[in-house]
Amino acid sequence: MNQSMRIAFRNVGRQKKRTVLLAGAVGLGFFIITLSGSLLGGIAASARKNFSAAFGGHLYFSGSVVSDRGSEIAVMADPGPLESVLAAHARDIASIHRRSGTSGTLIFGTRELRQTLTGVDFGREPDFAGGLRIVSGSLDGLSEPGALVLPEDAAERLGVRTGEAVLFRASTVHGQRNVTELVLIATYEGQSSFGVSAGYAGLGTVNSLLGLGPEEFQTLNVWLRDDRAIDAAAGRILADLAGKVPVEPREDEDPMKRMAERLLGGSGPRSVGDGEGWEGTRYGLTTLNDLMAQFTSILSIADALSFWVFLILLSITMVGILNSYRMVMVERTAEIGTLRALGLQKGGVRDIFLWEALFVSLYGALAGLAAALAVMALSRAAVLPGGTVLSFFLDSGRLPFSVDPIETVRNLVLLCAASLAAVSFPARAAARLPPAAALRAAY
C-alpha cells in the first residue's frame, strides 16, 4: 500500500494541469455546501438569539384564573406551585423573570398607533438593556415610573421623539378602558416584519394599566442553560406541574395566537362556559421552538435544497473524474505494464488510481474550505445597515456564519466516497490489463 500511495502522490504532482482542474471542480462543490450550510446555521443561531431576547426567555409560562363573573383573567394569582416546580429543575435553568403585557393604542397629538407593550421587572433583569440595539435616547432612566422604550419604526410613524410624552390606551384584565401617560426615553431597532416589535415599560407601570397590583404579573419567562434542550426541559417541567395544578393542553394550538392571547392580553377577558371552569391558577406554556416552528421549517427546506445542489454538483464532478481516469488508464497502459512486470500486483495498480482520486478530493475539499472561510471572514468584516427585514437574522449587524464540524466532516467523507466510487471502474479495468499486452502497447 505504501508503494501505491507514493506512486499516486507522484502522479498527482506530475499531472498538475489535470489535478488543478479536477481539484477545482471538487473544491467548487465543497465551497458552495460549506458556505451555504454555515450561513444557514448562523442565521438560525442569530434568529434564536434575537427571538429569545425579544420575547425574554426560552419558556413562557402564562397564568389565568376564573373571576366571580365567569371570565378568564390573565394573571398568575398563585405562582407558588410553578415556582416550586421550577426550583426542582434549577440545574436546567439560568434565570427566571416576571413580566406582564398588553396590546393597546399609542396616542401622540392627532396620531394613533396600535402597539404591544411589555412590562419588565428591570430590577430582576439587569441584562435586559444589553439585548436592545438603541437607535436614539438612553436607557439610563429605564427604572423610572412611566418610562417607555419603543421600536424606532413605531416612534417614526407616531412622530414622537425621545423626551416627549405619549398616551397609551388599553383594556384592563377585567375589560375596562384605561389610559396612562408615558415618556419616551429611547428607541431601539425593532423588527415589525416578524411580529417582534414590542414597546417596553416598567412592570409596575404596565400592571397599573392592566388593573393589577404592583407585585402581580402575568407570565414567568425562563431562560435555560442550554437552548438546545428546550423541548425536553418543557416536557419535564410541564409533566411535574400537571400533577399539581390545572395545565392547558399544548396540542393543536397556534403558538403565535397563544402568545398574543396569553402574554400580550390580545383577546381581553374571555367568557368561561359551564363546566369549563377551574380552581386557582391554570397554567399555559409557550416555548421559543413553538414561536420559531415555521421559520425553522423554512430553514430546514433551504438547507435540504442546498444539500441537493451539492449532490448534483458532486454527481457532475464525479462524471468528469470518471471520464478523466478512463483517459488516464489509456495514457498509462505502458506504465501499468511495466509496473506489473516489476511485480506490482493487480491490487496495487487499483490502489494507485484510488489513492490519486483520494488525494485530488482532499486537495479540492481543503481549497474549497479555505475559500469558504476567507469569504466568511470578509463578509463578517462588513456591517450591514439596520432597520431592514434582514436585521433580525444578523449578528450585531453582520452576516452570521456557523461552521458545523460534524457536517463538514460528513460532506468531506461523502465527497471522498463518491470520488473513490467514480474511479473504482477505471481502476479495476487498469488492474485487469494483462502485463504482456500492456507492454506491447508501448511499441
C-alpha positions in Angstrom: 0.0 0.0 0.0 2.8 2.4 0.8 4.3 1.9 -2.6 1.0 2.5 -4.3 0.5 5.6 -2.2 3.9 7.0 -3.2 3.3 6.4 -6.9 -0.1 8.0 -6.7 1.3 11.1 -4.9 4.0 11.4 -7.5 1.4 11.1 -10.3 -0.8 13.8 -8.8 2.1 16.2 -8.6 3.3 15.3 -12.1 0.0 15.9 -13.8 -0.5 19.4 -12.4 -3.0 20.7 -15.0 -5.3 17.7 -14.6 -5.0 17.8 -10.8 -5.9 21.5 -10.7 -8.9 21.1 -12.9 -10.3 18.1 -11.1 -9.5 19.5 -7.6 -11.0 22.9 -8.7 -14.3 21.2 -9.7 -14.4 19.3 -6.4 -13.5 22.4 -4.4 -16.3 24.4 -6.0 -18.9 22.0 -4.7 -17.3 21.9 -1.3 -17.1 25.7 -1.2 -20.8 26.0 -2.0 -22.1 23.5 0.5 -19.7 24.8 3.3 -20.6 28.5 2.7 -24.4 27.9 2.4 -24.5 25.5 5.3 -22.5 27.9 7.5 -24.7 30.8 6.6 -28.0 29.0 7.2 -26.6 27.7 10.5 -25.5 31.2 11.5 -28.9 32.7 10.6 -30.7 30.0 12.6 -28.4 30.7 15.7 -28.8 34.5 15.3 -32.5 34.3 14.9 -32.8 32.1 18.0 -30.7 34.6 19.9 -32.7 37.6 18.7 -36.1 35.9 19.2 -35.3 34.8 22.7 -34.0 38.3 23.6 -37.1 39.9 22.1 -39.5 37.6 24.0 -37.4 37.4 27.1 -36.5 33.8 27.5 -36.9 30.3 26.2 -40.0 29.1 28.1 -43.0 31.4 28.6 -45.4 30.3 31.4 -48.7 32.2 31.5 -51.4 32.0 34.1 -55.2 32.6 34.1 -58.0 32.5 36.7 -61.7 32.5 36.6 -63.3 35.6 38.0 -66.5 35.8 40.0 -68.3 36.9 36.8 -67.2 33.8 35.0 -64.5 35.4 32.9 -60.9 34.2 32.3 -58.5 36.7 33.7 -54.8 36.7 32.5 -52.9 36.8 35.8 -50.8 34.5 38.0 -52.8 34.7 41.2 -50.7 32.0 42.9 -47.3 31.4 41.2 -46.2 29.2 44.2 -46.8 25.8 42.5 -45.0 26.8 39.3 -42.1 28.4 41.2 -41.7 25.2 43.3 -41.6 23.0 40.2 -39.0 25.4 38.6 -36.9 25.2 41.7 -36.8 21.5 41.4 -35.4 21.9 37.9 -32.9 24.6 38.9 -30.0 22.7 37.3 -31.6 23.4 33.8 -32.5 27.0 34.4 -30.2 30.0 34.1 -32.7 32.7 35.3 -36.5 33.4 35.7 -38.2 36.8 35.1 -41.6 38.2 35.7 -43.5 40.1 33.0 -46.9 41.4 32.0 -48.1 42.6 28.7 -51.0 44.2 26.8 -51.9 45.4 23.4 -53.4 48.9 23.0 -53.2 52.3 21.2 -50.4 54.9 21.4 -51.7 58.4 21.1 -49.5 61.4 20.2 -51.2 64.6 19.1 -53.6 63.6 16.3 -51.8 60.3 15.5 -52.7 56.9 16.9 -50.8 53.6 16.5 -51.6 50.0 17.6 -48.7 48.8 19.8 -47.9 45.9 22.2 -46.4 46.9 25.5 -44.4 44.6 27.7 -43.9 45.2 31.4 -40.4 44.3 32.6 -39.2 44.0 36.2 -35.9 45.8 35.4 -34.6 45.2 38.9 -34.6 41.4 38.2 -33.4 41.7 34.6 -30.2 43.6 34.8 -29.1 42.3 31.4 -32.3 43.5 29.6 -30.7 46.7 28.2 -27.9 44.7 26.6 -30.4 42.9 24.3 -31.6 46.1 22.6 -29.8 47.9 19.8 -30.5 51.5 20.9 -31.0 54.0 18.0 -31.8 57.2 19.9 -32.1 58.3 23.5 -30.7 56.5 26.5 -31.8 53.7 28.9 -30.4 55.5 32.0 -34.0 56.2 33.3 -35.3 52.8 32.4 -36.5 52.1 36.0 -38.4 55.4 36.4 -42.2 55.1 36.5 -43.8 55.9 33.2 -40.5 55.4 31.2 -41.2 54.0 27.7 -38.9 52.4 25.1 -40.3 52.0 21.6 -39.1 50.4 18.3 -37.7 53.0 16.0 -40.3 52.4 13.3 -43.2 52.8 15.7 -41.8 56.1 17.0 -41.3 57.4 13.4 -44.9 56.5 12.4 -46.2 58.2 15.5 -43.9 61.2 15.1 -42.7 61.2 18.6 -39.2 61.9 19.8 -37.3 61.0 22.9 -38.2 63.1 25.9 -41.8 63.6 24.7 -44.9 62.2 26.5 -47.5 60.0 24.8 -50.7 58.4 25.9 -51.3 54.6 25.9 -54.9 53.4 25.9 -55.7 49.8 26.6 -58.1 47.5 28.5 -57.6 46.1 31.9 -57.7 42.4 32.6 -61.4 42.9 33.5 -62.2 44.6 30.2 -62.4 48.2 31.3 -60.8 51.1 29.4 -57.7 52.6 30.9 -55.2 55.4 29.8 -51.8 56.3 31.2 -49.1 58.8 30.2 -45.7 57.5 29.3 -42.5 59.4 28.4 -40.3 58.1 25.6 -36.7 57.7 26.8 -35.2 55.7 23.9 -35.9 53.9 20.6 -34.4 50.6 19.5 -34.0 48.7 16.3 -37.2 46.5 16.2 -38.4 44.1 13.6 -42.1 44.5 13.0 -41.8 42.3 9.9 -41.7 39.3 12.3 -44.1 40.5 14.9 -41.2 41.2 17.3 -41.7 44.9 17.9 -43.0 45.5 21.4 -42.6 48.6 23.5 -41.2 48.2 27.0 -42.1 49.9 30.3 -41.7 49.0 33.9 -43.7 46.1 35.3 -45.5 48.3 37.8 -46.4 50.8 35.1 -48.0 48.1 32.9 -49.7 46.4 35.9 -51.3 49.7 36.7 -52.6 49.9 33.1 -53.9 46.4 33.4 -55.6 46.9 36.7 -53.2 44.5 38.5 -51.3 45.1 41.8 -47.7 46.3 41.7 -46.4 42.9 42.7 -48.6 40.8 40.4 -47.6 39.6 37.0 -48.9 37.6 34.1 -46.0 35.5 32.9 -42.9 33.8 34.1 -40.2 33.8 31.4 -37.5 31.1 31.9 -34.0 31.2 30.4 -32.5 27.8 30.1 -28.8 27.0 30.4 -28.9 25.0 27.1 -31.3 26.3 24.5 -30.9 23.1 22.5 -32.9 21.3 25.3 -36.0 23.5 25.2 -38.5 20.8 24.2 -37.0 18.2 26.7 -37.0 20.7 29.6 -40.5 22.0 28.7 -41.8 18.4 28.7 -40.3 17.6 32.1 -41.4 20.8 33.8 -44.9 20.6 32.4 -45.3 17.0 33.4 -44.4 17.8 37.0 -46.6 20.9 37.0 -49.6 18.9 35.6 -49.6 16.7 38.7 -50.2 19.7 41.0 -52.4 22.3 39.2 -54.6 22.7 36.1 -52.5 22.9 32.9 -53.7 23.9 29.4 -53.0 21.3 26.7 -50.4 22.4 24.1 -51.6 20.4 21.2 -53.4 21.8 18.2 -52.8 25.4 19.1 -51.3 28.3 17.1 -48.3 29.4 19.1 -48.4 33.0 17.8 -52.1 33.3 18.6 -51.4 31.8 22.0 -48.6 34.2 22.6 -50.9 37.2 21.7 -53.7 36.0 23.9 -51.8 34.9 27.0 -48.7 37.0 27.0 -49.9 40.2 25.5 -53.5 40.3 26.6 -54.5 40.4 22.9 -58.0 39.0 23.4 -59.1 40.6 26.6 -61.3 38.7 29.1 -62.9 35.5 27.7 -66.1 34.1 29.0 -65.8 30.6 30.5 -68.7 28.3 29.8 -70.4 26.0 32.2 -68.2 23.0 33.0 -65.1 24.7 31.7 -64.1 26.4 34.9 -61.2 25.5 37.1 -59.9 26.3 40.6 -56.9 28.6 41.2 -54.5 29.4 38.5 -54.4 27.4 35.3 -51.0 27.5 33.6 -50.1 27.5 29.9 -46.8 27.2 28.2 -45.3 28.6 25.0 -41.7 27.8 24.0 -39.2 29.5 21.7 -39.4 26.5 19.5 -43.2 27.0 19.2 -42.7 30.5 18.0 -39.9 29.6 15.6 -41.6 26.5 14.2 -42.4 28.0 10.8 -39.1 29.8 10.5 -37.2 26.6 11.4 -39.1 24.7 8.7 -38.2 27.2 6.1 -34.5 27.0 7.1 -34.7 23.2 7.0 -36.1 23.3 3.5 -33.3 25.7 2.4 -30.7 23.5 4.0 -32.1 20.5 2.2 -32.1 22.3 -1.1 -28.5 23.4 -0.7 -27.5 19.8 0.1 -29.3 18.6 -3.1 -27.5 21.2 -5.1 -24.2 19.9 -3.6 -25.2 16.4 -4.6 -26.0 17.5 -8.2 -22.6 19.3 -8.5 -21.0 16.3 -6.9 -22.6 14.0 -9.5 -21.4 16.1 -12.4 -17.9 16.3 -10.9 -17.8 12.6 -10.5 -18.7 12.0 -14.1 -15.8 14.3 -15.1 -13.5 12.4 -12.8 -14.6 9.0 -14.2 -14.0 10.1 -17.8 -10.7 11.7 -16.9 -9.4 8.5 -15.3 -10.6 6.4 -18.2 -8.3 8.6 -20.3 -5.5 8.2 -17.7 -5.8 4.4 -17.9 -5.3 4.6 -21.7 -2.3 7.0 -21.3 -0.6 4.9 -18.7 -1.1 1.5 -20.3 2.6 1.0 -20.9 3.4 2.3 -17.4 1.0 -0.1 -15.9 2.5 -3.0 -17.9 6.0 -2.0 -16.7 4.8 -1.9 -13.0 3.1 -5.3 -13.4 6.3 -6.8 -15.0 8.3 -5.5 -12.0 6.0 -7.4 -9.6 3.2 -5.0 -8.8 0.0 -6.9 -8.2 -3.5 -6.1 -9.6 -4.5 -4.7 -6.2 -1.5 -2.3 -6.3 -2.5 -0.9 -9.7 -6.0 -0.4 -8.5 -4.8 1.3 -5.3 -2.8 3.8 -7.3 -5.9 5.1 -9.1 -7.9 5.1 -5.8 -5.1 7.0 -3.9 -4.9 9.6 -6.7 -8.6 10.2 -6.6 -8.5 10.5 -2.8 -5.6 13.0 -2.9 -7.4 15.1 -5.6 -10.6 15.1 -3.5 -8.7 16.1 -0.3 -6.9 18.9 -2.2 -10.1 20.2 -3.6 -12.0 20.0 -0.3 -9.2 21.8 1.5 -9.2 24.5 -1.2 -13.0 24.8 -1.1 -12.9 25.0 2.7 -10.2 27.7 2.7 -12.1 29.7 0.1 -15.3 29.5 2.1 -13.6 30.6 5.3 -12.0 33.5 3.5 -15.4 34.7 2.1 -16.9 34.3 5.6 -14.1 36.5 7.1 -14.5 39.2 4.5 -18.3 39.1 4.9 -18.1 39.3 8.7 -16.0 42.5 8.3 -18.9 44.4 6.7 -21.6 45.9 8.9 -24.9 45.9 7.1 -27.4 48.8 7.6 -30.0 48.3 10.3 -33.7 48.6 10.1 -34.1 46.2 7.2 -36.0 42.9 7.0 -32.7 41.1 7.3 -31.5 42.8 10.5 -33.3 40.3 12.8 -31.2 37.5 11.3 -27.9 39.3 11.6 -25.3 39.1 14.4 -24.7 42.7 15.6 -25.3 43.9 12.0 -23.0 41.4 10.4 -23.7 38.2 8.4 -23.7 35.3 10.8 -21.7 32.2 9.9 -21.5 29.0 12.0 -19.3 26.2 10.7 -20.6 22.8 11.9 -17.6 20.5 12.2 -19.8 17.4 12.1 -21.5 18.5 8.9 -18.1 19.5 7.4 -16.6 16.1 8.1 -19.8 14.4 6.8 -19.6 16.3 3.5 -15.8 15.5 3.2 -16.5 11.8 3.8 -19.3 11.9 1.2 -17.1 13.7 -1.3 -14.2 11.2 -0.9 -16.5 8.2 -1.0 -18.1 9.5 -4.3 -14.6 10.1 -5.8 -13.5 6.6 -4.9 -16.7 5.1 -6.3 -16.2 7.1 -9.6 -12.6 6.0 -10.0 -13.2 2.4 -9.0 -14.4 1.4 -12.5 -11.3 2.6 -14.4 -9.1 1.4 -11.5 -10.4 -2.2 -11.8 -10.1 -2.0 -15.6 -6.5 -0.9 -15.3 -5.8 -3.7 -12.8 -7.1 -6.3 -15.2 -4.8 -5.3 -18.0 -2.5 -8.3 -18.9 1.1 -7.2 -18.3 2.3 -8.5 -21.7 -0.5 -6.7 -23.6 0.2 -3.5 -21.7 3.9 -3.7 -22.5 3.2 -4.3 -26.2 1.1 -1.1 -26.2 4.3 0.9 -25.6 5.7 -0.2 -29.0 
